[in-house]
Amino acid sequence: MLLNDVQIKSGVVGGTLLSTVFTISLDDVLFTIIMAVIGAVVSFFVSAFLKRLSSKNRKKKT
């Protein structure tokens, strides 16, 4: 019974992965990579700006 469950699960996972691979185009992958890079850059600069703003406020208070 356990072997049958493993075969069914692997068949479902394999079929899902294969059907997903063929429906995702290269344009979608590139778009996702570009958006991730833009998000990371914006996040970095916002964090740096807030850190600088926070350190200026601390210096003014002391």
C-alpha positions in Angstrom: 0.0 0.0 0.0 2.8 2.4 0.8 4.6 1.8 -2.5 1.3 2.6 -4.4 1.0 5.9 -2.5 4.5 6.9 -3.5 3.9 6.0 -7.1 0.7 8.1 -7.2 2.3 11.1 -5.5 5.3 11.0 -7.8 3.0 10.7 -10.8 1.0 13.7 -9.8 4.1 15.8 -9.0 5.8 14.8 -12.2 2.7 15.5 -14.3 2.2 18.9 -12.7 5.9 19.9 -13.2 5.9 18.8 -16.8 2.7 20.5 -17.7 3.9 23.7 -16.0 7.3 23.6 -17.8 5.6 23.6 -21.2 3.1 26.4 -20.4 5.6 28.9 -19.1 7.3 30.8 -21.8 10.8 32.4 -21.8 9.2 35.8 -21.8 7.4 35.0 -18.5 10.7 33.9 -17.0 12.6 37.0 -18.1 9.8 39.2 -16.9 9.9 37.6 -13.5 13.7 37.9 -13.2 13.5 41.6 -14.2 10.8 42.4 -11.7 12.7 40.5 -9.0 15.8 42.6 -9.7 13.8 45.8 -9.7 12.2 44.9 -6.4 15.5 44.0 -4.8 17.1 47.3 -5.9 14.2 49.4 -4.7 14.1 47.5 -1.4 17.8 48.1 -0.9 17.6 51.8 -1.5 14.5 52.3 0.6 16.2 50.5 3.5 19.3 52.5 3.1 17.3 55.8 3.0 15.3 54.9 6.1 18.5 53.9 7.9 20.1 57.2 7.1 17.0 59.1 8.1 16.8 57.2 11.4 20.5 57.9 12.2 20.0 61.6 11.5 17.0 61.7 13.9 19.0 60.0 16.6 21.9 62.5 16.3 19.5 65.5 16.6 17.9 64.1 19.8 21.3 63.7 21.6 
